[in-house]
Amino acid sequence: MDNAKIVLRPLIGLLVGQPKDVIERLTIEAITKHRCFVSEAELAYDRFKNKLEEMEVSEAQEAYLSSMIAVHAQQTVVSTMLDILGYIPPMPTDKAH
């Protein structure tokens, strides 16, 4: 596979001409969602590692893989949006993920 950075061009097209404050809010939302996906993936990993029966291991592994796909997909969204925004926005401290 090519290790070049992946950019979601449709996001660039959607956000072209949008006010910076709108892009910043959407970027913060994307980062927050990514953090939630990471937390879910960590839980799925723990369930996968703690399953003892073969059938449960298979189901838990699939749930973990699915969670990690969501994490990596959202990371691409976050990366693209940060490129569009041009800086890392300040994150709210009052919201837990």
Backbone bond lengths (Angstrom), bond angles and torsions (degrees), N, CA, C in turn:
res aa  C-N    CA-C-N  psi(-1)  N-CA   C-N-CA  omega(-1)  CA-C   N-CA-C  phi
1 M - - - 1.447 - - 1.523 110.78 -
2 D 1.287 115.04 149.15 1.452 122.16 176.74 1.526 109.19 -75.04
3 N 1.302 118.07 131.85 1.458 122.24 -178.96 1.524 113.11 -91.02
4 A 1.327 116.73 12.26 1.458 119.89 178.44 1.524 109.59 -65.18
5 K 1.310 116.12 150.51 1.456 121.36 -179.56 1.526 110.28 -62.91
6 I 1.314 115.21 134.91 1.460 120.99 178.09 1.521 108.17 -90.55
7 V 1.304 116.18 130.03 1.455 122.67 178.07 1.523 107.48 -123.56
8 L 1.313 116.17 134.74 1.459 120.61 178.39 1.524 109.20 -89.06
9 R 1.322 114.95 92.51 1.468 120.30 -176.75 1.530 113.43 -57.85
10 P 1.346 119.16 -34.59 1.465 117.74 177.01 1.537 113.05 -59.38
11 L 1.324 117.55 -33.83 1.467 119.63 177.14 1.521 110.62 -66.09
12 I 1.317 115.66 -39.69 1.471 119.88 178.73 1.523 109.17 -59.89
13 G 1.332 115.88 -46.23 1.463 120.33 179.16 1.518 112.88 -63.27
14 L 1.319 116.93 -40.14 1.461 120.85 179.86 1.527 112.65 -65.40
15 L 1.315 116.38 -35.10 1.459 120.07 -172.23 1.524 114.40 -97.89
16 V 1.340 116.64 -5.52 1.464 119.56 179.20 1.532 109.12 -59.52
17 G 1.301 116.05 129.03 1.458 120.52 177.25 1.523 114.93 83.81
18 Q 1.328 117.01 -3.45 1.464 119.73 177.83 1.530 109.94 -77.17
19 P 1.314 116.47 148.47 1.473 118.95 178.19 1.532 111.11 -61.94
20 K 1.323 115.49 146.62 1.472 121.64 -178.29 1.524 111.47 -56.46
21 D 1.337 118.16 -37.94 1.461 120.21 -178.35 1.526 111.91 -66.56
22 V 1.309 117.76 -33.30 1.467 121.77 176.44 1.528 109.28 -68.34
23 I 1.314 116.52 -46.17 1.467 120.52 179.07 1.530 110.03 -62.33
24 E 1.323 117.22 -39.75 1.466 120.09 178.90 1.530 110.90 -63.04
25 R 1.332 117.70 -45.50 1.463 120.11 179.37 1.524 111.43 -62.12
26 L 1.323 116.35 -42.32 1.468 120.05 178.69 1.524 111.61 -65.61
27 T 1.325 116.24 -35.63 1.468 120.58 177.76 1.527 110.70 -67.33
28 I 1.312 116.87 -43.06 1.466 120.83 176.89 1.530 110.11 -60.77
29 E 1.309 116.50 -42.15 1.468 120.97 177.57 1.537 110.63 -61.65
30 A 1.327 117.15 -42.28 1.472 121.21 179.61 1.525 110.93 -65.29
31 I 1.328 117.29 -40.13 1.470 121.09 178.45 1.529 109.82 -65.16
32 T 1.315 116.86 -43.46 1.460 121.50 178.66 1.524 110.68 -60.88
33 K 1.314 116.23 -44.14 1.468 120.24 178.50 1.530 110.64 -62.96
34 H 1.336 116.35 -40.69 1.466 120.31 178.10 1.528 110.72 -60.51
35 R 1.313 116.66 -43.48 1.466 120.34 178.76 1.527 111.55 -61.70
36 C 1.322 116.77 -38.68 1.477 120.29 176.73 1.531 110.49 -64.28
37 F 1.328 116.40 -43.03 1.469 119.97 178.19 1.524 111.30 -61.65
38 V 1.334 116.83 -39.30 1.463 120.42 178.35 1.531 109.94 -62.99
39 S 1.319 116.72 -44.46 1.468 120.29 178.49 1.524 111.12 -60.85
40 E 1.329 116.85 -43.26 1.461 121.06 178.45 1.532 110.90 -63.22
41 A 1.318 116.68 -40.42 1.469 120.59 179.63 1.522 110.78 -65.79
42 E 1.327 116.98 -38.48 1.463 119.96 177.43 1.529 110.88 -63.00
43 L 1.319 117.39 -41.30 1.467 121.07 176.68 1.523 110.95 -64.54
44 A 1.330 116.69 -42.32 1.462 120.59 178.98 1.522 110.48 -63.58
45 Y 1.327 116.91 -38.20 1.460 120.66 177.91 1.524 110.47 -64.09
46 D 1.323 116.61 -44.54 1.471 120.31 178.52 1.528 111.02 -60.63
47 R 1.336 116.87 -42.54 1.472 119.90 178.05 1.519 110.19 -63.06
48 F 1.327 116.65 -41.48 1.464 121.13 -179.93 1.533 110.32 -62.32
49 K 1.308 117.27 -45.63 1.467 121.13 -177.18 1.528 112.56 -70.58
50 N 1.321 118.08 -23.51 1.458 120.93 -176.54 1.528 114.34 -97.41
51 K 1.317 118.29 0.72 1.468 121.37 179.06 1.520 109.62 -82.92
52 L 1.336 115.39 136.73 1.459 119.83 -176.71 1.523 113.35 -105.31
53 E 1.314 117.40 -31.97 1.460 119.69 -178.74 1.523 110.14 -84.21
54 E 1.328 114.73 144.86 1.466 120.18 -174.00 1.528 112.37 -58.30
55 M 1.333 117.74 -43.97 1.463 120.78 -178.66 1.533 110.43 -64.12
56 E 1.317 116.92 -42.59 1.455 120.45 178.35 1.525 111.39 -64.47
57 V 1.323 116.76 -37.40 1.464 120.62 178.66 1.519 109.85 -61.69
58 S 1.312 117.34 -44.13 1.462 121.80 -179.34 1.527 110.99 -61.70
59 E 1.324 116.57 -46.32 1.465 120.34 179.61 1.526 111.38 -66.39
60 A 1.326 115.72 -41.69 1.463 120.11 179.72 1.525 111.03 -66.39
61 Q 1.325 116.68 -38.01 1.461 120.18 178.39 1.523 110.35 -65.18
62 E 1.315 117.07 -41.69 1.462 120.21 179.35 1.530 110.80 -64.25
63 A 1.336 116.85 -39.92 1.468 120.33 177.62 1.531 110.14 -63.46
64 Y 1.330 116.41 -40.30 1.461 120.48 178.02 1.533 110.85 -64.10
65 L 1.323 116.47 -46.01 1.464 119.74 179.44 1.527 111.04 -60.71
66 S 1.318 116.28 -42.63 1.459 120.70 178.16 1.527 110.93 -61.64
67 S 1.323 116.20 -42.08 1.468 120.48 178.00 1.521 111.54 -62.05
68 M 1.322 116.18 -42.39 1.465 119.65 -179.19 1.523 112.18 -68.31
69 I 1.324 117.43 -32.79 1.466 120.12 174.83 1.526 109.36 -61.57
70 A 1.335 116.50 -44.22 1.469 120.36 178.60 1.525 110.95 -62.55
71 V 1.338 117.06 -41.30 1.469 121.33 178.76 1.532 110.23 -59.57
72 H 1.316 116.60 -48.78 1.471 119.64 -176.15 1.527 111.96 -70.08
73 A 1.317 116.82 -36.57 1.464 119.65 176.85 1.522 110.61 -63.56
74 Q 1.339 116.00 -44.65 1.460 119.90 179.58 1.519 111.06 -67.71
75 Q 1.320 117.96 -31.89 1.463 120.44 176.89 1.530 110.24 -62.26
76 T 1.316 116.98 -36.86 1.461 120.84 177.62 1.526 110.27 -66.32
77 V 1.330 116.61 -39.16 1.464 120.59 175.85 1.529 109.47 -61.66
78 V 1.327 116.89 -49.30 1.469 121.46 -179.02 1.526 110.58 -59.96
79 S 1.307 117.14 -46.16 1.459 121.18 -178.80 1.531 111.43 -60.12
80 T 1.328 115.66 -45.02 1.461 119.99 179.71 1.525 110.51 -64.05
81 M 1.325 116.24 -43.10 1.465 119.14 -178.13 1.530 111.87 -67.58
82 L 1.328 116.29 -36.58 1.465 118.79 175.67 1.524 110.79 -64.10
83 D 1.328 116.80 -38.40 1.467 119.89 176.39 1.526 110.49 -62.21
84 I 1.323 116.64 -42.63 1.463 120.84 -179.80 1.527 109.95 -65.34
85 L 1.328 116.02 -45.35 1.466 120.73 -177.62 1.526 110.94 -68.25
86 G 1.325 116.45 -40.76 1.457 120.36 177.62 1.514 114.80 93.50
87 Y 1.309 117.28 -0.12 1.458 121.11 178.06 1.531 108.56 -161.32
88 I 1.326 115.76 165.54 1.459 120.88 176.61 1.524 107.27 -90.01
89 P 1.328 116.57 118.66 1.463 118.62 -176.41 1.528 111.59 -73.95
90 P 1.313 116.60 153.89 1.468 118.91 174.78 1.527 108.52 -66.83
91 M 1.324 115.42 132.66 1.458 120.07 -178.43 1.526 109.75 -93.91
92 P 1.326 116.14 142.53 1.467 119.09 176.02 1.525 109.70 -61.35
93 T 1.320 116.36 140.14 1.467 119.61 -179.36 1.516 112.09 -95.16
94 D 1.307 118.16 -11.55 1.456 121.08 -176.00 1.523 113.61 -87.71
95 K 1.315 118.75 -9.69 1.462 121.72 -178.08 1.516 110.43 -98.04
96 A 1.312 115.45 123.41 1.468 120.09 174.20 1.521 108.21 -89.90
97 H 1.325 117.11 149.33 1.460 120.33 177.69 1.484 111.06 -109.01
